[in-house]
Amino acid sequence: MTAAAVIGLRAEVCAPAPSRGARVETSKEPGGSRFLVTAAGRLAATGAVTLWSR
């Protein structure tokens, strides 16, 4: 899907995340996915993306 399919985006940034060395985990859910970002073993960000489907 392209960026035009994104109808919702939520992100909560808890701490700085480096451009290298951060770990991003995703989990699929109906209509989109959730993500979790950790850096140096600590939570850096969480969020969700909602996608439009035909």
JOTA-V23975 format. One record per backbone hydrogen bond with DSSP energy under -0.5 kcal/mol. NH is the residue of the N-H (numbers start at 1). CO is the residue of the C=O. If there is no record, write none. Layout:
NH/CO  NH/CO
This chain:
5/2  6/3  7/5  7/50  8/50  10/48  12/46  13/11  14/12  14/44  15/44  23/38  25/23  25/36  27/34  29/32  32/29  33/49  34/27  35/47  36/25  37/45  38/23  39/42  42/39  44/37  45/37  46/12  47/35  48/10  49/33  50/8  51/31  52/5
